[in-house]
Amino acid sequence: MAASHSSSLVSDPPAIAEAKQAQRTRCLAVLKDRPAGVDTTLAARLAETLLATQCMHIACVWPLPHEIDLRPLCHQLSTAGRHVLLPDTPPRGQPLTFRLWTPHTPMLRGRFGTQVPDGPTLTPDLVLVPLLGFDRTGNRLGYGGGYYDRTLASLPDVRSIGYALAAQEVDQLPTGPYDQPLSCLVTERETLHFD
């Protein structure tokens, strides 16, 4: 298991940070240029995976304009009786907190252009993890802020499921000392489980 984040700002060694940034540029272009309809296919595969679990508190993601749109999935999970939680992004260096969302919950403006539900803070059983790239060993490439790595380190018993397009796969991602691997990853084509 990777080292846990402290509350102070930490970063990768320079060579790893540079290699990650090069991968981010390529993977972000793939995400932005995805074909129409792929979000729906991926959300359906995620719903199948999530509804097969016993997890009741599921941390989802309200998308930024270029991200995969999981809002229909949030509605589907809520209708199925699951508690949908959305991240509230704190100042850099801190783990995310998660607030309860329902289709009737007002949304507030969050950091970095995000939307945050005006609901109580709860702890998830399972966290959906956005990413820019992944490899077949469970490593993920995030946006570089370390929020999900800190969050997963602070919740060691929580399942983490990444979601991405198959085209966002990288042969081998550079990893730093604070990177937290995924439990599972779902694409529009397949589901990968990691030990």
N, C-alpha and C positions, 0 to 999 in steps of 0.2 A: 504494500500500500504506500502511496505517496505521502510525503510529509504534509502535515496540516498547516494551513495558513494561520499566522498570527493576525491580530487586528492591525498591525502596522502594514505599510505598503511593502510588497515584496515583488521581485521580478525574476525573470529567467536570466541565466547568463547571456551575455551579448550575442554569442554565436547562435544559440537556440532562438533567441528573440528575433534575430535577423532571418533565420530559416522559416520561422513561423509566419513572419510578415510576408515573405514571398509566397507562401502557400495561401495566406488569407486573400491576397489580391486575386489569385487564380480562382479560388473557391467562391469568392463573392461574385465574380463575373458569371460563374456557372449558375449560382442561385438566382441572380437577377435576370438571366436569359432563359429561365426554365420555360418549358412548353405550357401552353394553356391547358387547364384541366388536371395537371399533375398534383396540385394542392388537394383537390377532392379525392383523388386516388390514395394519396398518402394519409389523409385524415381518416379515410375509411379503414385502412390497414391499422392505424393507430387505435381507432375505436375498438376494433376487434381484439387487439392485444390488451388494451386497458380493461375492457369489460370482462375479459377472461380472468382477471385478477380479483382478489378479495379486497383490494385497496379502496378505501372510501374517501380519503382526502388526497386528491390528485392535483398537483401543481402543474398548471398549464402555462401557456404563453399567449398574451395578446400581441399580435404581430405589429412590427414596424412595417412601413410601406413595401420594402423589398423582401420581407420574410414570408415563409410559408404561412398561409392563413389558417389558424386553428380555431377561429371563432365558431364555425359550425360544429367542431368537435366539442368545444366547451358547452354548447347548447345540448348536444346529444348526451354528454356525460351527466349534465344537470337533470335532464329529463329521465335518465336512468337511475336517479337517486344518489348519484355520487356528489360529493362536495368538491366543487371546482375552486381552486385557489390560484390566484395570480400574483406574480412577484411585485414587490414594492422595493425599488432599488435605493439602497441607502448611499451615503457618501462612500467614495472609493476606499477599499481596504476592509469593508465590513461584508458579512454574508447577507444574502437576500432575506427578507421576511415575506410571508405570503398572506394575502387577505382573501377572505371568502367572497366569491362572486356568484351571483344568480342572474338570470336574464333581466331582473328588475332592479339590480343594484346600480346606483349612479356611478359613473366612472369619473375619476379625477385625473388631472394632468400629473404625470410622474416625471422623473428625470430622463434625460436623453430622448424626449419625445414619446415616452411610453404612456400608457393609460393604466390607472390603478383603481381597483374597486374600492368604494367607500364602505368596506365591511370589516368585520373583526379579523384579527391576526390569528392564524391557526398553523399547526405543524403538519406538513404533508407526510403521507405514507409512501408516496411515489412522486418523483419529480421528472417531468418532461424537460429535456435539456436541448435548447437550440444550439446549433453549431454551424460552422462554415465548412469544416472538413472532418473526415474520420478515416480510421484504418481498421483492418480486420482483427486487431488485438484489443479493441475497446477504447482506444485513444481518440480524443476529439480535439478539434481546433476551434476555439471560441473567438470572440471579438478582441480579446486581449486585456479586458478589465479584471479578470480573475473572479468575477462574482459567483459563477456556478462552481468553480473549484473550491472557493471558500465555503460556499453553502453546503456542498456535498461533504467536505471535510468536517463540517459542524454537525452533520446528520449522518453518521456512519452506518446506521441500520436502514436507511431509506433506499429503495430501489431507484435507480436513475436510468431513464430510457431516453436516448438521443433519437432525433428524427432528422432525416436529410434526404436529398435526392441521391439516387445511386451514382450519378455523375459527380457527386462531391467526394467520392472515395479517393483517398491518396494511398499510394503503396505503403509508405511508412511515414508517420508524422514525427517530427522532432518533439521530444517531451522534456519538460523541466521538472524540478524537484517538487513542485506544488500541484502538478496536474493530477486530477482525479479521473480514473477510468470509468467508463459506463458499465452498467449491468447488462444493457441490451441496446440495440439500435434497430430502428424501423425505417426502411426506405419504401418507395412505391413498388419495389420488386421483391423485397425479402426482409426477413427478420433475423438479426444476428444476436446470439446470446453469448455473453462473456463470463468467465469464472473469475 
